[in-house]
Amino acid sequence: MNEKKPVLVTGSAGFIGYHLALRLLKDGHPVVGMDNLNDYYDVNLKKNRLKQLQEFPDFHFHKLDLYDRAGMEDLFNRYSFETVVNLAAQAGVRYSLTNPHAYVDSNLLGFINILEGCRHQNVKHLVFASSSSVYGANTHMPFSVHHNVDHPVSLYAATKKANELMAHTYAHLYGLPCTGLRFFTVYGPWGRPDMALFLFTRAILEGKPIKVFNEGKMRRDFTYIDDIIEGVVRVIQKPPKPDSSWSGDAPDPGTSYAPYRIYNIGNNKPVELMDFITAIENCLGITAEKELLPLQPGDVPATYADIDDLKRDFGFHPRTSIQEGISRFVEWYRSYYGNSDFV
């Protein structure tokens, strides 16, 4: 990664994007951030993340939609990016049931604008966010990038699978090095309000019941944000090369004859949802009232990441326990909502 040229981080006002931009800036890399600041969740949270980044003189922000073709072309023409990290997307499985067009606009039309910008500006490495949701109806655990993922169970997952296919096409046609990262339930300070940890913490502190889907019989590979960012930074620094051992007779979905790779980035230690809730209760010192509900359409009962490839290629080892990670989140939550500068 060239220290003199800025790294483009899309979704820089988002949860993972903010933390990545902050890490890169602290490491001395100029960062161009881009986000449309939509109201999918509390815009003030996004703006307050940005305030932290804007304290760095080497951070430059552009309010822009991924699907704004002319705006994206201007952005790529204005800077000379060698590295692009695309974390901007319309997120959320359940929201895709009620607002599907938002996913097409951001995750499909927006992603082709990213690919075209990288192609025409000769970007050296595109790292893009995929999701554990792509595993869909697959029940073989742990989830491996070498498994077939052709049976998504939500539109969100389908758009992420499409991103992987689109990126491979550009790696094949134009030699664009692309690395896709399938994130597994990321949590931590400055997290998304629509995620379980945020929802549970808020409800418990307000004395409201928490909604526990699938009657608590869920398992998630919860991954702490600092571990995720360490993995992403390592991936950024090592663009993929063609795999000379790849064979069309026995195609491997996780690698390619083109400069393209897919990796799971998770904790490799799935946690029962009820154990997760207990850890939150312990940190708050409050027992939650639980409303047991059925599995929601588009949800999967379990996620479990096989991260052997990421360990082998980048020395990735998540280190943060659930207890430690939740404790850090609760500390941040109380500080954030008790700070008049933020709320």
SULHU-V400735 format. One record per residue. PHI is phi as a letter, one per 30 degrees, with the letter a starting at -180 (* if undefined). PSI is psi as a letter, one per 30 degrees, with the letter a starting at -180 (999 if undefined). Layout:
BEGIN
phi: <PHI/PHI>
psi: <PSI/PSI>
END
This chain:
BEGIN
phi: <*/d/d/d/c/d/c/d/c/d/i/d/c/d/d/d/e/d/d/d/e/d/d/d/d/d/d/j/c/d/b/c/c/b/a/c/h/d/c/e/b/e/d/d/d/d/d/d/d/e/e/d/d/d/d/c/d/c/c/b/c/b/d/a/d/e/d/d/e/d/d/d/d/d/d/d/d/d/c/c/d/c/b/b/c/c/c/d/a/d/c/j/d/d/d/d/d/c/b/d/d/d/d/d/d/d/d/c/d/d/d/d/d/d/d/d/d/d/d/d/c/h/d/d/a/c/c/b/d/c/a/d/d/d/d/h/d/d/c/d/c/d/d/b/d/c/c/d/b/c/b/d/b/b/d/e/d/d/d/d/d/d/e/d/d/d/d/d/e/d/d/d/d/b/i/d/d/b/b/c/c/d/d/c/h/d/b/k/e/i/d/d/d/c/c/e/e/d/d/d/d/d/d/d/d/d/i/c/d/c/d/c/d/h/h/i/d/c/b/b/d/e/b/d/e/d/d/e/d/e/d/d/d/d/d/e/d/b/e/d/c/e/c/d/c/d/b/d/d/b/d/c/d/d/b/a/d/c/d/a/b/b/b/d/b/b/c/i/b/d/b/d/e/d/d/d/d/e/d/d/e/d/d/d/i/b/d/d/d/c/c/d/b/d/d/d/e/j/d/c/d/a/b/a/c/d/c/e/d/d/d/d/d/b/i/d/b/d/b/c/d/e/d/d/d/d/d/d/d/d/d/d/e/d/d/d/d/c/c/d/d/c/c>
psi: <k/k/f/f/k/k/k/k/j/l/h/f/f/l/d/e/e/e/e/e/e/e/e/e/e/f/f/g/k/k/k/j/k/k/k/f/h/l/g/e/l/j/f/e/e/e/e/e/e/e/e/e/e/f/f/k/f/g/k/k/k/k/j/k/k/e/g/j/e/e/e/e/e/e/e/e/f/e/l/i/k/f/k/k/j/j/f/k/l/j/l/k/e/e/f/f/f/f/i/e/f/e/e/e/e/e/f/d/e/e/e/e/e/e/e/e/e/e/e/f/g/h/k/f/k/j/k/l/k/a/l/f/f/f/f/b/f/k/g/j/k/l/k/k/f/g/l/k/h/g/i/l/g/l/e/e/e/e/e/e/e/e/e/e/e/e/e/e/e/e/e/e/e/g/g/j/k/k/k/k/j/j/k/j/i/k/l/a/k/g/l/k/f/f/l/e/e/e/e/e/e/e/e/e/f/g/g/l/k/k/j/j/l/g/h/f/h/k/k/k/i/k/k/k/e/e/e/e/e/e/e/e/e/e/e/e/f/i/k/l/l/k/j/f/f/k/k/f/e/i/k/j/f/f/a/l/f/l/i/k/l/k/k/k/j/a/f/g/i/k/k/k/e/e/e/e/e/e/e/e/e/e/e/f/g/k/k/k/k/k/j/k/l/l/k/k/k/f/l/k/f/k/k/j/k/j/g/e/e/e/e/e/f/g/h/k/j/k/f/k/l/e/e/e/e/e/e/e/e/e/e/e/e/e/e/e/f/g/j/f/f/e/999>
END
